[in-house]
Amino acid sequence: MNESTNVEQPGLFEPEAPWQQDASEQVSNGPPGAATLADRAVAPGTTALAVAVEPPGEADPTWAAPEDIDRWETLAADLEATGRYKVLRRFEERLDEPPAPQLGRGVKKGVYLDVETTGLMPSDRILELALLAFHYDEDGNVLHVTEALDQFEDPKRKIPADIVSLTGITNEMVRGKRIDDAEVARLMEGVDLVVAHNAGFDRQFVEARFPFFSEVGWACSVSDVDWLSGGLRSRKLENLALAKGYFYRAHRAIYDCHVALGLLRLPIGHEGPPALADLLRRSSTESVRLWAEGSPFEKKDDLKARYYRWSSQAKCWWRDLAVDEHEAELEWLAANVYPRRRPLPYLRITSRTRYSSRLPEVPPTDVERL
């Protein structure tokens, strides 16, 4: 395993607490006595919501026998077959050996990225940065997951209590730490695409700290994957993992990277191409930012219903849309907002600028009009 880190993280994918369950709602398989799970009765009138199946691991070497794995998987299948249980498995991290020189057709290097910060404002600071390097092909298959970097940084200010509670990162854990700029730059060499879950949040922080992140394409595993088409109504990472049958300890950067990339390797629904294929297609599509300058006040509700946002800086409504929808949107504005068609400012957006805080809210003076 080739891993670059300066952070000790025992129990990487262990739950934060031993289930916190009501006995009438969940059945747990935690040791000891794991073999007796099948014998536990569910009282009449109660419903078992979930069973978590945790495979053998280093934390308990007595669970490591291969026959135990087979037995647990058989039990899990039996439980799910009843229709009364949903079995959750602990998500397992994946790091492969370095890739062979020739992996296949159209192979590129990607990085899955996540940050934990002192808050949500641009003035807040990075606490933890995680990068997970992988190679993928043009069909959206993850071929190799080759290297992980996970490092803390001292924000030089006290971490708010709610952030400590959410992430488990304390002032003592980050004191005196600094992310290794050279290591980040090395891992980013040759990267074609950076992916993050809510990329608009992560990108603003890493671009401010490491300017070279502005020189690569970005994609978002929230917005650039049509999770709804697979019946997944929530795009929150924890909920997506649960829907796919996994549990893990969330809100630590390296955990989230492993899980999110793992989900991109799976189909969006029950079958089909991997979710990464949808992300690559959507993120490579050019879009435009369109400003509805001078729109009448009484048309604000129509614009809001069409997903326009109000810019207090530009004093007008704006929205981002696919480039092939641009002309039709101008026709709609001419028919429903303005007395006649008028040239409106727009800005072309690619993966190099999408999700960046550098995208202007106010149309530049030299912006194109159509």
N, C-alpha and C positions, 0 to 999 in steps of 0.2 A: 504494500500500500504506500503510495507516494503522497504524503500529506505534509503541507506546510502550515504550521500552527504554532502559536505561543500560548495557547490557552488549554488548561486541563479541563476536560469535560467528561467526567465519568457518567455512565448511564445515559448515553446519548439519546436513545429513543425510549427511555423508561417513562411511564406516566408520572406526573408530578405528585400524585397522592394515590393510595391504593383504592381507587375507584370511587370513594365517597358515595357509595350506593345504598339504596334502600333494599333490604333483603326481599321485599315483595316485588321489586321491579327488575333487579339484575341478579344474575348468577355469575360469580367470578370463579376463575380456575386457579387462583393464586396458590402457591405452595404454602404449607405442606398439604398433603391429602389430595393432590391434583387428580389422582386416578379415580377418586370417588365421585367426580362431577356427574357422571352419567347416572349415578344412583340417587342424586338429590332430587327430591320431589318438589314440584311447584304446586302450591296449595290451590284448591279449586277457587275460581274467581279471580286469581291473580294473573298478571301478564309479565313474562320475561321480555324485556326490551332488547337487551344485547348481551352477548357473551364475548369476552375478550380472550383470544387465544394467543398466548405469548410463547413463541418457540424457544427451545433451549438456548441458553446464552451463557456468557462468562460469569454473570452475576450468580448463577446457581449451577455449578458443574454437574450436579446430580440429574439435571434434565437433559444432558447432552447426548444420550444414546439415540441412534437413528431410529430404533424401534419406537421410542417415545414420540418422535416427530410423526411417524406414520400413524400411531395410535391417536394422537391429538387431531390430526387432519381427518381421520375417519370419524372421530367423534364430532368434529365441527361440521362435516358433511351431513351426519345424521341429524344434528340439531337444526341445521338450516332446512333440511328436507321436511321438517314438521310444519314449516310456515310460521312458527311462533317465535323464532329466534333469528337475529342477525348477528353473525359472528364477525368480530373485528380482529384483525391481526396486527401485531406491532410492525410498523414499517421498518425495513432493514436498509441501512445505507449501502451504497454500491460505489466502490472504486476499483477500476480495472488496471491491468498492466498498461504501460505505454503502448499506443497503437502501432500497428505495422505501417511501413511506409506507404503501402497502397491498400486502402480500406475498401474502395469501391467507387461508384460513380458520383461525381459532384460533391465530394466530402469537404466539409467546412468545420471550423472550430467555433464553438460557442462557449459562453460563460453564463451560468445562472448566478445571480447576485441578490443579496439581501443585506439590509442594514437595520440595526437597532439604534435608536436615537434617544436623546433626552426629551423629545417632544415632537410636535407636528409642524412647528413653524420653521421657515427657512433659517431663522437665527439660532435654532437648536443645533446640537452637536452630535456627531457619530459616536456611539458607544462600542459597537461591534460591526465589523465588516466580514462577510463571508462570500467567497467566490468558489464556484464548482465548475471546473473545466470539463468539456465534453466535445466529442466529434459526432457530427450528424450528416446524413446524406440528403439529397434533394427531395427524397420522398418522405422526409420527416422521421426517419428512424434514428434513434440514439444508438450509436455504434460503440462508443467507449466513453466511460466517465473516468477521467484520468488523474485529476488532481484536485485537492481541496485546500483552500486557504481560509483560516478563521482566526481573526485577531481582534483584541480589544484596544480601545484608545481612551485615555483619560480626557474627559471633556473640560477639565479645569473648573468645574462647577459641581455643586451637589446634585445628584440624580434625584428627580422628583419621586416621591413615595409611590405614586401610581405606576411609574415606569418600573421601579424595582419590583412591585407586586406583579406586573404583567410579564416581565422578562426574566426575573430572577437575577438580574445583573445588579450588583451592589457597588457602592463606592470603593470598597476594599478590593474588589476584583479588578477594577480598571486603574487603580491608583498607580501613577508612574508609567503606565503602558502607552505605547504609540504604535500605530499601524506601520509596517515596514513598506515605505514607498517603493523601494527597489523590487521587493518581492511581488507587489501588486503589478508593477510595470512588466516584470518578467512573465508572470502568468498571463497577462493580457496580450503578449506578443502573438501576432497572427490571428487574433480574434475577429471574426466576421460579424457576430451578433451577440449582444448582451440581452438577457431575458430577466425580468423581475416581475413579481406579483404586485401589481400597482406601481408600474414603472415610473409614473409621474412623481411619486413620492421619493423613491430611491435615487432616481437620476439627479434630482436637484442637489442632493447631499454629496454624492460621489463626484459630480462634476465640479462642485465648489472645492472639494478636497483634492481631487486628482483631475486636472484639466484634460488629460488624454482620453477620458471617457466621453468627451464630446466628439471624438473622431471616429467612432464606430456606430453601427446601426443598433437600434434598440427595439425590443418588442415587449409586450405586456401579456402575461398569462392570465390576467383578468379580462382585459378588453379585446385581445386578439384571438381568443378562442370562443367559439359559439357553444358554451357549456349548456345553454338552454336546450339546444337541439338534442342533447342526450338526456333530457329530463332533469338536469341539475339546476335548480332554481337559485341556489345560493352560490356565489362565486368566492366566498370566503374560503381560504385555503384549508382550514380545519374541517369545514363542512364538506368540501370536495373530497378530502381524504376519507372522511367517515362514509360518504356516499359510495366510495370505491372499496370500502371494507377495511380501512386502516385507521389505527390510532397512533399518535406520537405526541411528544412534548413540544407544544407550539411556542412561538414568539421568542425563539432564539435563532439567530441568523442562519447558522449552519444546518440546523434541523430543517428549517423551512426550505432551504435550497435543495436538500436531498429529496424531500417529499414532493415539492413542486415539480422538479425535473422527473421524478418517478411517475407522477400523474401525466406529464406530457408524453411519456412513453406508451401510455395506455390509450385505447379508443375513447372518444368522448362519450359514446353510449356503450352498449353491450358488445358491439363489433364495429369493424371498419378500420380506417387508417388511424395512426396515432394522432393524438391531439396536437403534437408538434407540427404535423403537416398543415393543419388549419392555421396555426399560429404563423408559420412561415409564409403561407399564401396571403394572409391578411396584412401582416406587417410589411410585406414587400410592395403592397399596393400604395400608389401615391394618393395623397388626399389634398384638400385645400382648406384654408381658413378664410371664411367669407364674412365680411362686415356689411350689415344692412344699414349703411349710413343714411341719416335723414329720414328714417321711417317715422310715420305719424304716431303720436302717442297712443291713439285709440287702437292701434294694431298690435299693441304689446302682448295681448293674450293670444292672438293668432301666432305670433312669433314664438312665444313660450311653448305653445302646444307643438311647435315644429322643432323643438329642442334648441332654440336660440338662447343665449345667455346674455345678460346685460353687463356691459363693461362700464364701470364708473370712470375709468381713465379715458376711454375713447368716446364716452357719452353716446354709445350706440349698441345695438344688438349684434351678436356674432355667433357662428357655429362652425364646426369642422365637419366635412363630409367627403365622401369618396370623389375622386376626380371625375369619374364618369357620371356623377350626379350633379355636377356643377351647372351645366347648361340648363337642365330641367329645373333646378332650384331658382335660377335667374328668371325663368319663365313664370314660375309660381309667384315670385316676388312681384313681378310686373303685373300679374293678374290679380293678386290679392292684397298687396301692401302699397305699392306705388301707383300713381295715375297712369304711368307708362314705364316702359323699360328704361333704365338708366345705368350707366357704367358704375359698377361697384368694385371696391378694392378687394383683392384676394391674394393669398400667399400660398405657394406650393409647399407641401410638407412631405418629407421622406422619412425613412427610418433613422436617418442621421439627426433629424431635428424633432421628430415626434417624441412627445412626453418630456421635452426639455423645457425648463423654466426660461430659456433664452427665446422661446417663441413669443413674439410681441403680442400684447393685448391691444395695443394701439397700432393701426396700420401705418407702416413706415411711409415717409414722404415720397419715396420712389417706387412704391408698390404698384404692381400691375393692376389694371382695371379691365373689366369685361362687362 
